[in-house]
Every structure is written in structure tokens, then in C-alpha cells.
Amino acid sequence: MRVLHVCSELFPLLKTGGLADVAGALPAAQIEAGLDVRVILPAFPDLKKGVANLQTVCELDTFAGRMALLYGHFNGVGIYLIDVPELYERAGSPYHDPALYAYADNYLRFALLGWVGCEMACGLDPYWRPEVVHAHDWHAGLTCAYLAARHRPAKSVFTVHNLAFQGLFHARHMADIQLQGDFFQVYGLEFYGQISYLKAGLYYADHVTTVSPTYAHEITLPEFGYGMEGLLRTREEEGRLSGILNGVDDAIWSPAHDALLSHPYARETLVNKAHNKRQLQISMGLTVDEKIPVFAIVSRLTHQKGLDLVLEAVPELLEHGAQLVVLGAGDADLQEGFLAAAAEYPGQVGVQIGYHEAFSHRIIGGADVIMVPSRFEPCGLTQLYGLKYGTLPLVRHTGGLADTVADCSLENLADGLATGFSFSDCNVGALSRAIRRVFVLWSRPTLWRYVQRQAMAMDFSWQVAAQAYRALYQRL
């Protein structure tokens, strides 16, 4: 079966979020499972530099300018790049300029991505034509609308990685994106008078997936639906909405083979994790003591991630005798709050503003607890890394966090299911109670080690997700 992924990021060449991790790992796992898979993206500068042996497949004039379709390989996966220099060769991220202003012509830049994704199913590359086109997030949402306009030359899957980002543009741009006017209606891509590229994917795809089963249901509720809950509830009732958990790339995240750790370790050699903890405490200026539990945050510092709750809970956390390590950047009030905590509690709190891939590995390899108390979380990867590294996750029971972390309740401990700590209510009181339960388990080292081994035995490989997507494609 031939499958084309349509997306805007690819790890490690270009990443702003979890979408890049999926695009960088899922296609390779699907190829390993026997599918014929390729990926198509805009020819952003970092992608053009990183994809090897680029050849021109074709050139043609489009509604967005003269385009060259390039083809090469990266990590064993065939990659198409849509080369329109005036659209894609810019400084900044794929979506905004260095001053963080969204590019004014994003409607055109990502309409072209969707259009070319559709044209691939119509034979744009005469030597390879996909049977399934799998579009990701709002950037690729119009792919499904273009396929509908062309009488569905391939089956389409649309994956929502984060419903909060919707790709909204002025209605006047309908004239510029080569879709008939009757697509602009409630039963189409119109959303409160605007064009919604996200809604195009949700409405026109043959099947919609999200990156966890719980999130697939949550987005049918007003609390999480961002105005799309009615449409998503309909899709759920039709049996055309489901959740498939993201995986973890073992080639990058494996404590036994992680060259970024000072001492690699495995489930059977957990004693070596203590060496990484010592290095972490030294590097963050904390008191070196293996008996003190180290709590860690590796995250965008935003209120969506629930980190304002952590900031409120810092005094209590430290009173219990813990240390806190923070790596991330984001909202100014949270950055300032964590920096102030580091200044107030030297030796107990260490903060580094920014993001460094190597340091994130060292934190997760050295910490005892990884905190992900999100208000909503489509899937979450950080808690999956924590599970693999025996760094027990402390999470809020929502989205993918609910699907991946089993709380250390007495029942779960007795049944051998416990892998971390979970709380339901989104308030500091519920977080504080979960923190107290962490310390109860920490006071029983044998039981703590048992839960670590349970966590590290969990299978969240991309091979599991690849088989689930294969089954979906075959059903379609």
C-alpha cells in the first residue's frame, strides 16, 4: 500500500513541536511494517539542506507561483519538497517571522501544500501515486478538501496533533486557493465567517485521528473542542474519529544506548541511573544527595501545560525535601516565576530558560520524577520519555497522559500496573496531594524501584502505532 504523509515539519531537520517527531519517526516504522511510504513538505531551507540527492520530478505553474517538485531521501524515507523560493525560503519558523508575526501569506503557503498533496494522488509524479493521503494538522488540512473537489482519487486521513491551532484566514482568500465557492459553507470549511484549514481536514477527510484515544473523545466536548465539538461528535458517531497513540523513537530515546547520558542504564541496571542524577545535580547547582528526590520539568512554559500550578506548589514541594529542575521557555510570567524560585531557593531549584535537546536527555535520565500537569494534552511525549527512562511521570489525568500513565494507587500497585502518579482536578490542591503520594512511594525504595521497572517495561514503540495506522488504512 502506498501512503503519502503531508506535513510541515520533520525531526531532526525542522521542529517546532511534536508534529515533527511524528513525521520523523512514523513513516520509517511504517516502511519497516511493509508499507510504501513517502512524505511531502514545503521546501523550507533546513529541509532543502538536510534531504539528500534532491532531484527535480517536475515543474509547473500553480495558483501560488512557479513550483518545482523535488525528491530525495532522509533516513531511508522518500521525501518530496515543494520548491517555491518566494514562499518558503525565509528566516524564522515555518509559520512566522523572527519577530513572531505570522506570515501574511500563510493562507497561500499552506494551501499550496494541500493542493500538491492532492495532485500527488492524481499522478503528479508519474512513477509513484499514493492510495492513502495522510494529512497532519491545519497546515495540511486543505489536502482533504482538494481531494474531495477532485472526486477523491485517494482515501484521506487527517490527524489532529493539537486542535487549538486552527489555521483561520479571511474569507476573501477563497478566490486565491483554487477551491469552488460552495466549499465555503457551514458544511464545509467555513468557521464563523472565516476559512478554517483545520475544519477542512476534519470535515472532508475519510477518517480523522488524534494522537491518543482519550483526546479523541475529549475534543467532542465543549471544554476541549474549540468550537469544533459538534462536527467532531458527528464524526465520532459515524465511526470516523479515533485515537492512535504516538510512539517513541528508540533510536533517539533509549537509556541503554543514549550517548547523551554520562552513564547509560537499562531496566536491569537501574543502579547506574544514580550517576546521571549526580551529574544533573552538579550541573544545575543543586545539593548533591542521591536520597533527595529530583522533580523535573522539560516543557514549553505555558499555562496550557499547567505549570502555573507547579509554581504555586514549589514551596510545599521543597518543604517535603525535594529538588526541582526546569528546562523550557514560554510565557514571561512563568519564566520569571521559576527564575525567582531558583534565586530564592539556591541548591534546591535549578532553572535553565530555553531548550536544548542534549540537556533534555540528561534531565530525564537523571531526575526521579517528570512533571506534566497539563490542562489538556493531545498525546504528550515527555511522559513517554520519562517511562522509558524510569523517571516516574506525575501527570494530570487528561488526553494522552490518561492513556499512558497508570497511577500508583493501591489497586494498581497490587496488580503490577502502576507506572507513575496521576491527579484529576486542575488545581494546586490536587497537585499537592499527588506530590505527597510521590513522597510516600519514595520512602519505600524497593517499591519505588519496582514501579520504575514496570514503567520501563511499557511498549510505546512506533511499531505499535504503525500497525494501528496500517489497520486503519486497510479498513478505508
Backbone hydrogen bonds, N-H to C=O, Kabsch-Sander energy under -0.5 kcal/mol:
donor,donor_aa,acceptor,acceptor_aa,energy
3,V,1,M,-0.5
3,V,36,D,-2.7
4,L,132,V,-2.5
5,H,3,V,-0.5
5,H,38,R,-2.7
6,V,134,H,-2.6
7,C,5,H,-0.5
7,C,40,I,-2.0
10,L,14,L,-1.7
11,F,20,A,-2.1
13,L,10,L,-0.7
14,L,10,L,-2.8
20,A,17,G,-1.1
21,D,17,G,-0.7
22,V,18,G,-1.9
23,A,19,L,-2.5
24,G,20,A,-2.0
25,A,21,D,-1.1
25,A,22,V,-0.7
26,L,22,V,-2.7
29,A,25,A,-1.8
30,Q,26,L,-2.4
31,I,27,P,-2.3
32,E,28,A,-2.1
33,A,29,A,-1.3
34,G,31,I,-1.7
35,L,30,Q,-2.4
36,D,1,M,-2.7
37,V,35,L,-0.9
38,R,3,V,-2.4
39,V,78,G,-2.2
40,I,5,H,-3.0
41,L,80,Y,-2.1
43,A,82,I,-2.3
44,F,42,P,-2.1
47,L,44,F,-0.9
48,K,44,F,-2.3
49,K,45,P,-2.1
50,G,46,D,-1.4
51,V,47,L,-2.1
52,A,73,H,-2.3
55,Q,71,Y,-2.3
57,V,55,Q,-0.6
57,V,69,L,-3.7
58,C,69,L,-1.0
60,L,67,M,-2.5
62,T,65,G,-1.3
65,G,62,T,-1.7
67,M,60,L,-3.0
68,A,83,D,-1.9
69,L,58,C,-2.8
70,L,68,A,-0.7
70,L,81,L,-2.8
71,Y,55,Q,-2.5
72,G,79,I,-2.5
73,H,52,A,-1.6
74,F,77,V,-2.2
77,V,74,F,-1.9
78,G,37,V,-0.7
79,I,72,G,-2.9
80,Y,39,V,-3.4
81,L,70,L,-2.0
82,I,41,L,-2.3
83,D,68,A,-2.9
83,D,81,L,-0.9
84,V,82,I,-0.9
87,L,84,V,-2.3
88,Y,84,V,-1.9
89,E,85,P,-1.9
90,R,88,Y,-1.8
93,S,96,H,-1.1
97,D,101,Y,-2.5
100,L,97,D,-2.6
102,A,100,L,-0.5
103,Y,95,Y,-1.8
106,N,103,Y,-1.6
108,L,105,D,-0.9
109,R,105,D,-2.4
110,F,106,N,-2.4
111,A,107,Y,-0.9
112,L,108,L,-2.1
113,L,109,R,-0.9
114,G,110,F,-1.8
115,W,111,A,-2.6
116,V,112,L,-2.7
117,G,113,L,-2.0
118,C,114,G,-2.1
119,E,115,W,-2.6
120,M,116,V,-1.9
121,A,117,G,-0.7
121,A,118,C,-1.2
122,C,118,C,-0.6
122,C,119,E,-0.8
123,G,120,M,-1.1
124,L,119,E,-1.8
128,W,125,D,-1.5
131,E,2,R,-2.3
132,V,2,R,-1.8
133,V,155,K,-3.0
134,H,4,L,-3.4
134,H,132,V,-0.6
135,A,133,V,-0.7
135,A,157,V,-2.8
136,H,6,V,-2.0
137,D,159,T,-2.8
140,A,136,H,-0.7
140,A,137,D,-1.8
141,G,138,W,-1.3
143,T,140,A,-1.6
144,C,141,G,-1.1
145,A,141,G,-0.7
146,Y,142,L,-2.8
147,L,143,T,-2.2
148,A,144,C,-1.9
149,A,145,A,-2.3
150,R,146,Y,-1.5
151,H,148,A,-1.5
152,R,147,L,-3.3
155,K,131,E,-2.2
157,V,133,V,-2.3
158,F,207,H,-2.3
159,T,135,A,-2.7
160,V,158,F,-0.5
160,V,209,T,-2.8
161,H,159,T,-0.7
165,F,162,N,-1.4
166,Q,164,A,-0.6
169,F,195,I,-2.3
171,A,193,G,-0.5
173,H,170,H,-1.9
174,M,171,A,-2.1
175,A,172,R,-1.2
176,D,173,H,-1.6
177,I,173,H,-0.8
177,I,174,M,-0.6
179,L,174,M,-0.8
183,F,180,Q,-1.9
184,F,181,G,-1.9
185,Q,183,F,-1.5
188,G,186,V,-1.7
189,L,183,F,-2.3
190,E,185,Q,-1.9
191,F,194,Q,-2.8
194,Q,191,F,-1.5
195,I,169,F,-3.1
196,S,189,L,-2.6
197,Y,167,G,-2.5
197,Y,195,I,-0.6
198,L,166,Q,-2.2
200,A,196,S,-1.8
201,G,197,Y,-1.4
202,L,198,L,-2.3
203,Y,199,K,-3.0
204,Y,200,A,-2.2
205,A,201,G,-1.6
206,D,156,S,-0.9
207,H,156,S,-1.1
208,V,240,R,-2.7
209,T,158,F,-2.6
210,T,242,S,-1.8
211,V,160,V,-0.8
216,A,212,S,-1.7
217,H,213,P,-1.2
218,E,214,T,-2.7
219,I,215,Y,-2.2
220,T,217,H,-2.0
221,L,218,E,-2.1
224,F,218,E,-0.6
224,F,221,L,-1.3
225,G,221,L,-1.8
226,Y,222,P,-0.5
228,M,225,G,-2.6
232,L,228,M,-2.6
233,R,229,E,-2.5
234,T,230,G,-1.9
235,R,231,L,-2.3
236,E,232,L,-2.2
237,E,233,R,-2.4
238,E,234,T,-1.9
239,G,236,E,-1.3
240,R,235,R,-2.9
242,S,208,V,-1.9
244,I,210,T,-2.4
246,N,211,V,-1.2
248,V,460,F,-2.0
250,D,248,V,-0.8
252,I,249,D,-1.6
253,W,249,D,-3.1
254,S,252,I,-0.7
257,H,254,S,-1.4
258,D,254,S,-0.7
259,A,257,H,-0.9
261,L,258,D,-1.5
265,Y,255,P,-1.8
269,T,266,A,-0.9
270,L,267,R,-0.6
272,N,269,T,-2.0
273,K,270,L,-1.9
274,A,271,V,-1.2
275,H,272,N,-0.9
276,N,272,N,-0.9
277,K,273,K,-1.8
278,R,274,A,-2.2
279,Q,275,H,-2.0
280,L,276,N,-2.2
281,Q,277,K,-2.6
282,I,278,R,-2.3
283,S,279,Q,-2.6
284,M,280,L,-1.9
285,G,282,I,-1.4
286,L,281,Q,-3.0
287,T,347,G,-2.2
289,D,287,T,-0.8
292,I,289,D,-1.5
295,F,293,P,-0.6
295,F,323,Q,-3.0
296,A,369,V,-2.3
297,I,325,V,-2.3
299,S,327,L,-2.0
301,L,329,A,-2.0
302,T,300,R,-1.6
306,G,303,H,-2.0
307,L,302,T,-1.3
309,L,306,G,-0.8
310,V,306,G,-1.0
311,L,307,L,-2.1
312,E,308,D,-1.8
313,A,309,L,-1.6
314,V,310,V,-0.8
314,V,311,L,-0.7
317,L,313,A,-2.6
318,L,314,V,-2.5
319,E,315,P,-2.1
320,H,316,E,-1.6
321,G,318,L,-1.4
322,A,317,L,-1.6
323,Q,293,P,-2.2
324,L,348,Q,-2.7
325,V,295,F,-2.5
326,V,350,G,-2.5
327,L,297,I,-2.6
328,G,352,Q,-1.7
331,D,301,L,-3.1
335,Q,331,D,-2.5
336,E,332,A,-2.7
337,G,333,D,-1.9
338,F,334,L,-2.5
339,L,335,Q,-2.3
340,A,336,E,-2.3
341,A,337,G,-1.8
342,A,338,F,-2.1
343,A,339,L,-1.9
344,E,340,A,-2.2
345,Y,341,A,-2.3
348,Q,345,Y,-1.9
349,V,345,Y,-1.9
350,G,324,L,-2.7
352,Q,326,V,-2.6
354,G,328,G,-1.6
360,S,356,H,-2.2
361,H,357,E,-1.5
362,R,358,A,-1.7
363,I,359,F,-2.4
364,I,360,S,-2.3
365,G,361,H,-2.4
366,G,362,R,-1.4
367,A,363,I,-2.7
368,D,294,V,-2.4
369,V,294,V,-2.1
370,I,392,L,-1.7
371,M,296,A,-3.1
372,V,370,I,-0.5
372,V,394,L,-3.0
374,S,372,V,-0.9
375,R,304,Q,-3.0
376,F,304,Q,-0.9
385,Y,381,L,-2.3
386,G,382,T,-2.4
387,L,383,Q,-2.2
388,K,384,L,-2.2
389,Y,385,Y,-1.9
390,G,387,L,-1.2
391,T,386,G,-2.9
392,L,368,D,-1.4
392,L,390,G,-0.8
394,L,370,I,-2.8
395,V,393,P,-0.5
395,V,421,F,-2.9
396,R,372,V,-1.4
397,H,423,F,-2.9
398,T,396,R,-1.9
400,G,377,E,-2.2
401,L,398,T,-1.4
402,A,398,T,-1.2
402,A,399,G,-0.7
403,D,399,G,-1.1
404,T,400,G,-1.0
405,V,401,L,-1.7
406,A,404,T,-0.5
407,D,405,V,-0.6
408,C,420,G,-1.3
409,S,407,D,-1.9
413,L,409,S,-2.7
414,A,410,L,-2.4
415,D,411,E,-2.1
416,G,412,N,-0.6
416,G,413,L,-0.8
417,L,412,N,-2.9
418,A,412,N,-1.1
419,T,406,A,-2.9
420,G,406,A,-1.7
421,F,393,P,-2.9
423,F,395,V,-1.6
427,N,425,D,-1.8
431,L,427,N,-1.8
432,S,428,V,-2.6
433,R,429,G,-2.0
434,A,430,A,-1.8
435,I,431,L,-2.4
436,R,432,S,-2.1
437,R,433,R,-1.6
438,V,434,A,-1.6
439,F,435,I,-1.7
440,V,436,R,-1.6
441,L,437,R,-2.0
442,W,438,V,-2.6
443,S,439,F,-1.6
444,R,441,L,-1.9
447,L,444,R,-0.5
448,W,444,R,-2.5
449,R,445,P,-2.4
450,Y,446,T,-1.7
451,V,447,L,-2.3
452,Q,448,W,-2.3
453,R,449,R,-2.2
454,Q,450,Y,-1.9
455,A,451,V,-2.7
456,M,452,Q,-2.5
457,A,453,R,-1.0
458,M,455,A,-1.4
460,F,458,M,-0.8
462,W,248,V,-0.7
464,V,461,S,-0.8
465,A,461,S,-1.0
466,A,462,W,-2.9
467,Q,463,Q,-1.9
468,A,464,V,-1.7
469,Y,465,A,-2.6
470,R,466,A,-2.2
471,A,467,Q,-2.1
472,L,468,A,-1.8
473,Y,469,Y,-2.9
474,Q,470,R,-2.4
475,R,471,A,-2.0
476,L,472,L,-2.2
